[in-house]
Amino acid sequence: MFEVNGTYANRKGNYTVLAINGPKMHVRYENGDEANLHVNRQERIWENILVEREALEAEKNTRATRGLTTNQHFIHCVSLPDIEELAFPGWPKVIIALRPEDVETVRKGDRILIYLIDLKLFYAVATITNDAVQKNPKDYLYNVGQKKAHFFPLDIDAEAHSRETAVSIDNVELESYPTLAQMPLESFSYLKISEDDFELLAELLTEVTADEEIDVDEEYEEDIED
């Protein structure tokens, strides 16, 4: 995919490939900084950026022809005392919907921000990939008393991997819910937000994910040098 003298990008910015040596490539960013990056990881980041650009262009075209967007944007509230509790088998596959109004409102293509009520942290951004289906919560290890519940399958677009790298509600201002941190929120509820608020938080979480990828690259580089 990458070629010497080709221009690409990651979440840090645009860069030019100066040399490719096996699994690593030496690049120069627009500000003059140089770095050795892992080819496979950067390939995935670049592909994601291209997908985002295509989606943005398609969205712009849709707005131009219809004058509106069809996808909705939500904050999905989850009550967990510790971020590590998200590391269960069902988490990357689905999110639950317990309220009938959510099953009727949320639909395929909608974008979701995962908000941890107890920690007041935005943890992940995801896309609903299909309409809700009814399943036994035990299939996904959800700790709810119901034998049947509705679940939305999803793709995780970006997620923090620790409390420190998640996005605190104290660091953002939401026009949709300016007092979100003080609101009595119901676990597994869905709060509809504006597209601008969603894009603000999605960008912050995407940057966190990219920074973690770059940190891994740098650690890998140090291991090679050692």
N, C-alpha and C positions, 0 to 999 in steps of 0.2 A: 504493500500500500504506500509506504513512505519512499520518497526519492530524494537524493541529495539535491540541494538548492530549492526543494519544494517548500511551500509555505502552508502551515497547518495551525492548529490552535488547541489549547486545553483551557482549563478554567483560569489559569494564570495569565493567559493572553496569547497573541499570535507569535509564532516562532518559525525560523527557517532551519531546515536540517542541514548541518554542515558535514556530517559524516555518519555512516552506519557501520557499526562493528558488531556483528552477531546479534545478540539479544538487546544491545544498547545502541542508542544514537546520541550524537552530540549536537545540541541545538543552540541557537541564539534567539533570544526574545527581542521584541522591538525596542525595549529600553536598554539593550546592550548586554544584559545578563546572559550568561551561558550555563548550560546544564547538561548532564548525562541522564537520559531518560530511558526507561524500559519500553522497548518497542511494542510489546503485546498490550501493555496497560494503556499506552498512549493511543494505540489503534482503537481500543474500545472507547476511550474518551472522545476521540475525533469522530468516530461513527455516531456516538450519541449527540454530539454537537450538530452533525449534519442532519440527523433526524429532527432535532429541535428546530433547526433553520427551515427545514422543509415543512414542518408542522406550522411554524409561524407564518410562512409564506402562504400556506393553504388557508390558514385562519384569516389572513388579510384579504385573500381572494373571496372567502366566504362573506366577510363583512362588506366587501365592495358590492357583491351581487345580491346579498340578502339584507344588508344593513343590521345584522345581529349575529351573535354567536349562539350555537346550539348547545354547547357543553356548559354544564353548571360547575360551580366551585363550592366546596364544603370544607369545614373543619370537622374532623371526626374525633370526638372526645373519648379518651380512654383513661380509666382510673387504675393506675398502677403505681405502687410506692417506690419501685425500683426499675430503672430502664432495662436491667438484665432480664426481667420477666418477659420481655418481648421475644426472647430467644427460644421460642417453642416451635414445634414443627409446622403448625398451621399458620403462623404469622405471615410468612412471605407469600402465602397463597390467597388468603381471603380475609375480609373484615366482616364483622357481624352486624346485623340490623335487627333490633328487638322491637322497635316501634312500628306499627302498621304504616304510619305516615311516611316513615323513611323508606320502607319497601316500595311505596307508591311513587315517591318523589325522586330518589336517587336512581340513576340509570346508567347504562353502558356509555362510556366515553367521558363521564364526569370526572373531574380532578379532585383529589382528596389530600388534605393536610392532616397528619396524625398529631394530635395534641394530647400530651400527658397531663391530666388535670392536677394530680398530686404534686408533680414536680414543676408545673407551669412551663413546660418545654415543648416546642415543636420538634418532632423527632424525624418525620419522613414525609415525602411527597409521593403520591401514587396515582395511578389511573385505573378507573373501574373498567374491566375488560368485558363484562357481560352483565345482564340483569340478574337480580337476586334469585337464588335457588334455595329451596328448603332442605336442610340437612340436620342431622343429629350433632349438637355442639361437641359431643365427645369425639367425633371424627377429627376435630381440630384441636382438642384439648382445651376448649374454652370452658372456664369455670362458671357456668350459669346453670340455674336450676331447671330450665326447660328441657324437654326431650326433643323438641323441634325448634329450629330458629332459621331465619333467612340469612344467607351469606352472599356477599358480593365478591366474586373473584377479582383479583387486581394484579397489576404490575407495579413493583416498587421502582420509581424513577430515581430517587436519591434518598439516602438515610444516614443519620449520624450513627456512630458506633459506640458512643459513650455519652455520659451526662455532660461532660465538658464541651463536647463539640456539637451538641444540640443547640437549638436557637431559643433563648429565653424570651418569654413574653415581655419582660422588662426592657428588652433591647429593640422592640419594634412598636410602631403605632399603627393600629388598624382602624380605618374609618368605619368598617362594618360593625366592630365591637370594641369601642375605645376603652371599656372597663371589663374586658374579658377576664383578667386575672381575679377580679372581685366577684364575678358572676357565679351563682350556684349552678354548676353544670352537672348534667346527668351523664353517667358513663354510657358509652356506646351511642350517644346522640350525634346528630349531624346538624351543624350550623351553616346555613348558606351564607357565603361571603361574596364580595365583589371580585371581579377578575383582577383588578389592580392590587388588592390586598393579597390575593393568591399568588400573583406573579412576584410580588415583593418577597414573600416567605419562601416560595419555591426557589428563587434565585439564591437566597441565603443558604438554604439547605444543599443546593447543588454545588455551591462554592465550597461548603464544608466537606462534601464527599470528594470533590476534586483535590482539595488540600490534603486529605487523608491519602489519596492515591499518590500524590507527589511525595508525601512523607515516606510512604512505603518504597517508592522508587529510590529516594535518597538513602534509605536504610539499606536497600539492596546493593546500591552502588558502594556504600561503605564496607559492606560485607565482602564484596569482590576485591576491593582495594586491600583489605586486611589479609 
